[in-house]
Amino acid sequence: MTACSGKNSAVSDLSPIPVSSERKKKIVAAKNILFGTGYFLILDLPQGWGLTRSYLEPDVHSTVTRERITWVEAGQADQIFFNPYRKIALDLMIQIKMGDHNLLDVKDVQISSQGLGMAGGHSASYCFGEVRQGLFRKKTYKTLRLCFYCPELRHTLYLRFTGKCAETDLREIFESLSTLECH
């Protein structure tokens, strides 16, 4: 069969999928039949990147409602941050703690650079580096760690991106975090 015959064609269209130049917003939330939906945050994804749930269920300890949106006040969510064009999949762990803890967790991170930046309009501490993970055969992965305090909801957010990629990929993600929404 040829691609033109229209019957059970074995030839597929291999043209690249067009990529929009616009960023897309992605809500990270936990849904519960009894308690409804609690937002962890809203990310403004860089071009070509996507976000999906991991196999781990979100864990919500408490929520707070602000302007008709229920936000997670304390809890944890695990996601997969991916770029299918570059064949990259990173683990994203979002942890939220009540109060101002604003201390970046760099335990076991071999830091290549660190500093202060912005996340959702808040001052944020960050670091880029490498971590070794694994039970028997430890492998080295790139990591971006970020934490910031949100005074509007009075909680601290920790974000960890970890996986096999170039540091430039993590820097692209980092630049997009300035426009995330956390309240």
Number of C-alpha atoms within 10 A of each C-alpha: 10 10 12 8 8 9 9 9 11 10 10 7 7 6 6 7 7 7 10 9 9 11 14 14 16 15 14 19 19 20 13 10 6 6 10 9 16 21 22 28 19 18 21 21 22 19 16 17 19 16 20 13 16 15 9 10 13 20 14 21 13 14 18 14 14 11 6 6 12 18 21 29 24 20 19 22 21 21 20 20 22 18 17 10 11 11 9 16 19 21 19 24 18 21 21 23 20 18 16 14 14 19 15 17 15 15 8 11 18 15 16 12 10 14 10 13 18 20 24 19 15 16 16 23 21 24 23 22 20 21 18 14 13 8 7 6 8 10 12 14 18 23 27 25 23 29 28 27 25 22 12 9 18 13 20 21 28 23 21 19 23 23 21 17 16 12 16 9 15 20 13 13 19 21 15 18 23 18 17 19 17 21 21
